[in-house]
Amino acid sequence: MIRGHRRPQHRAALAAAASAALALALLGAADGTALATPDGSGARAAQAPDIDVAAVQQDLQELQSVAEANGGNRAHGSPGYRASLDHIRAKLDAAGFETSVQEFTSGGETGYNLIADWPGGDTGSTLMTGAHLDSVRSGPGINDNGSGSAGILETALAVSAADLKPAKHLRFAWWGAEERGLVGSGHYVDSLSEGELGEIDTYLNFDMIGSPNAGHFVYEDDAAVESVFADWFSSKGIETEASEETNGRSDHASFKSAGVTVGGTFTGAGERKTQAQADKWGGTAGRPYDPCYHSACDDTSNVDEKALDLHSDAIAHAVWKLSS
């Protein structure tokens, strides 16, 4: 970040086709998903899977290893950044995504965005999910923003594992040079024609989702998108707050300024947790949400597993919900 399940309840088989049809008409899924018809022709809307936090943590360990092998960081223009991108791209290619790398220049150095499209869905109504992949020069950037990068990676891999066939087209992105001023995402948005930009229905952004003194924040841009996240957290007994610290400071701003609906979640950066927030969420009042923000100590020890797990699951929930 730049500075300054519910499973549908099993129903016993009904004795007669007529009573089955009546029961299905009367007892449609409470969450609006379509129930299968007696002859099997109707489709049941897919439910988002639980994202395995151990898999997300393994991704973070791999990004840590990349940083350690490349001077201790994964910053724009560094070999560690390109190695991070190649590592993630290989996983997406193996999972059946159509990937591409977009080049740009910032500060005299070449930067890269990684774009991954899941085949199918209405390309005229695309749900895009992104996270910045670069770190600052001072450290490996595991919470900022390995956490968001890993969270959306595991959601993308879950899409592949489920062979998801959403109504909307799904596109995932890992941005370069966010720490230089949202450069990568800005370049991507600027590269789109008016028609291509209009095909993006919603952009979801995830920048820092494992802060060790975590808050639970939701982007406040579109009420319908915001409620997808807020209602999900509420179902887990967690009251969210508006994500004011991210205003204009992460890659969603590139899309919002172009008129695209945006959303996302966030666990906090350098601002300090209030006593009221500590009472509500736990953690320590008076301390930053991430004491290692933009520091060398932002490594794998700087991630709260519970927050990482919750927000990774929230990503999957939103992708499944908003693409249906």
Buried (B, 14 or more C-beta within 10 A) or exposed (E): BBEEBEEBEEEEEBEEEEEBBEBBEEEEBEEEBEBEBBEEEEEEBBBBBBBBBEBBBEBBBBBBBBBEEBEBBBBBBBBBBBBBBEBBBEBBEEBEBEBEBBEBEBEEBBBBBBBBBBEBBBEEBBBBBBBBBBBBBBBBBBBBBBBBBBBBBBBBBBBBEBEBEBEBBBBBBBBBBBBBEBBBBBBBBEEBEEEEBBBBBBBBBBBBBBBBBBBBBBBBBBEEBBEBBBEBBEEEEBEBBBBEBBBEBBBBBBBBEBEBBBBBBBBBBBEBBEEEBBEBBEBBEEEBBBBBBBBEBBBBEBBBEEBBBBBBBBBBBBBBBBBB
